[in-house]
Amino acid sequence: MSLDTAKFSDLDALYSTDAKVATQMYEDPGLFAEEMEKIFKKTWVWVAHESEFPDKGSFRLSHVGLEPVIVVRDRKGAIHVMVNRCRHRAATVCEVKKGKTSSFQCPYHGWGYGLDGSLRALPYPEQYGDDFDKAQHGLLKLRTEAYNGMVFATFNEDAEPLVDFLGPEVCRYIDLFMKQGGGFPVKVLGEHQFAVPMNWKVQLENTTDAYHFPIVHKSFMQTLDAQTTDLFDFLDKGKGWVEDLGNGHSIMMMMPEREDLDDHLDDPIEDRFEELAAEIRAEGYDEAQVRKIVRAVGGAGFNLNLFPNVSFSLSFLRVLTPKSVEQTEIRHIALGMEGGPQAANQARIRLHEHFQGPMGFGSPDDAEVWERVQRGTKGGEELPILVNRGLVDEVPGVMGPRGHISAETGMRAAYEMWKRMMSND
Amino acid sequence: MTEMSKIETPALLHEVTEFLWTEADILDGKRYDEWLDLWTEDGLYIMPMGDGEDYANQVNLCYDNAKMRRDRVGRFQAGFSISSAPPALTVRTISRIVIDRIEGDEIHVRAAEHVIEDKFGRQRQWAGNAFYTLRRGERGFKLHRKIVKLLNSDGMLNSFSYLF
């Protein structure tokens, strides 16, 4: 597919230099098809966290753009990502979301594949002739790389190495984010999944958008104690910032005092966690460990948005999977401490349920406004969508511009990358 | 455990059914203060995901003690939760009610629940298995445990601005 059609040739009209987004960016099926080719098949897409398939032979299903993939660890511990499609007649070779296996077998004609995707055996091979080469008929494999437990894959053999795509600042923030393991490895505890009738970019814009937080999440805020309310009052306090980290990635630093969870360990334990601290002490942990774990339970103080499909939000991962131009699936992945105190992991789960998922006090309100955006774009198609907030007082950051905590700097970072990728042939 | 054979099951089933239908009517009517009054103080309202039963140690859709139930109802009623103002309309059916067992003053009941929601001119439907532990008090039953397992609970759902 190429961008030579008149319709999409003018990328400046779709995302203008003064940070206005054309309505058709959320609505045009042709544009969506181009995005799947030029973005989701060309760059590093997040597929899984390593703790989701910890053992040799364990796997989970995922997606790279529209394509269903299997993420699996082979007998030597190497990670493979391959398209979930038999090379014979295209049936999926796995429909179990997550599990452990020694091989994948197509249910249709019995072609069997190893954990590395290689074609091992097929029934009655004679009719394919002597020159049939099994080595040429393995599952279609993607390039796979991981950083600090986060596994990414790409169809693009020419893509830059993952760490270069992430860049030094993103890597630094991922390392800081993972400190919420409290000294233990970070582990996926479970996930919520829900579908929202919206374009994927509506969600892409959201995770480093602090401007919406006190409005959309007022009802969540009302259920917090005074100390936690103060913590979440980052917009009024304005100590934080939002920053373009390059390649479409951005960070929203809400609570700078929680940027590095190893700092401020001598501060008093928050009232809301006093009971938890007592429980962890009772499990036999020393005071230094108790403080580290309790502080980690509260999550990191920032949201990190990675282009194009994963973000780190305080204490969980948010993954978007585009399904069609007006349909996107969202996963909210709860994280905990592998081998950590049960009380700490329970606290993390209860905090997760409080905000996330179909019954949370936050996600339904997010989902509602996302859907409202999609519904609203049915009217006034000539009107632009504004992501220019905060342009007036942006300053240079480490990699790109840094703006006020409520600035739309993160969205502009994503759209600059969008434009760069969409302009490639 | 009381022997089921010694219980007047048709009469008890009638009484239980009446209670479950009353609760369903209260939920469809969004009369949430009345719903809160149906609960024991240490009751738990849980909507789990998947097949696991260790609810305290797994991620659920909700795991509500008395405070969370009150907060949730407060959220629905305050008018500034955008997903609840206006909320989806619901019509639910509770059926296939079975009394599983009786332990002291606790009656363990299960039923089929079918909810149709209507919002934005769009209807969606959800089916689940509901498990209740009812406690007999001075003024009728109280909900002590209510566990609703939606079909596809660990699959792709949408947001809910109501209770099951």
Chai-1 contact restraints between the chains, C-beta under 6 A:
chainA,res_idxA,chainB,res_idxB,connection_type,confidence,min_distance_angstrom,max_distance_angstrom,comment,restraint_id
A,L189,B,V59,contact,1.0,0.0,6.0,A-B,restraint_1
A,G190,B,Q58,contact,1.0,0.0,6.0,A-B,restraint_2
A,G190,B,V59,contact,1.0,0.0,6.0,A-B,restraint_3
A,Q193,B,M156,contact,1.0,0.0,6.0,A-B,restraint_4
A,F194,B,L157,contact,1.0,0.0,6.0,A-B,restraint_5
A,F194,B,N158,contact,1.0,0.0,6.0,A-B,restraint_6
A,A195,B,M156,contact,1.0,0.0,6.0,A-B,restraint_7
A,K218,B,F80,contact,1.0,0.0,6.0,A-B,restraint_8
A,S219,B,R75,contact,1.0,0.0,6.0,A-B,restraint_9
A,S219,B,F80,contact,1.0,0.0,6.0,A-B,restraint_10
A,S219,B,S81,contact,1.0,0.0,6.0,A-B,restraint_11
A,T223,B,D71,contact,1.0,0.0,6.0,A-B,restraint_12
A,E329,B,M156,contact,1.0,0.0,6.0,A-B,restraint_13
A,A334,B,V59,contact,1.0,0.0,6.0,A-B,restraint_14
A,I349,B,V59,contact,1.0,0.0,6.0,A-B,restraint_15
A,E353,B,N60,contact,1.0,0.0,6.0,A-B,restraint_16
A,E353,B,C62,contact,1.0,0.0,6.0,A-B,restraint_17
A,E353,B,Y63,contact,1.0,0.0,6.0,A-B,restraint_18
A,G357,B,L61,contact,1.0,0.0,6.0,A-B,restraint_19
A,P358,B,L61,contact,1.0,0.0,6.0,A-B,restraint_20
A,P358,B,L157,contact,1.0,0.0,6.0,A-B,restraint_21
A,P358,B,S159,contact,1.0,0.0,6.0,A-B,restraint_22
A,P358,B,F160,contact,1.0,0.0,6.0,A-B,restraint_23
A,M359,B,L61,contact,1.0,0.0,6.0,A-B,restraint_24
A,M359,B,C62,contact,1.0,0.0,6.0,A-B,restraint_25
A,M359,B,F160,contact,1.0,0.0,6.0,A-B,restraint_26
A,F361,B,R75,contact,1.0,0.0,6.0,A-B,restraint_27
A,P364,B,S83,contact,1.0,0.0,6.0,A-B,restraint_28
A,P364,B,S159,contact,1.0,0.0,6.0,A-B,restraint_29
A,D365,B,S81,contact,1.0,0.0,6.0,A-B,restraint_30
A,D365,B,I82,contact,1.0,0.0,6.0,A-B,restraint_31
A,D365,B,S83,contact,1.0,0.0,6.0,A-B,restraint_32
A,A367,B,S159,contact,1.0,0.0,6.0,A-B,restraint_33
A,E368,B,I82,contact,1.0,0.0,6.0,A-B,restraint_34
A,E368,B,S83,contact,1.0,0.0,6.0,A-B,restraint_35
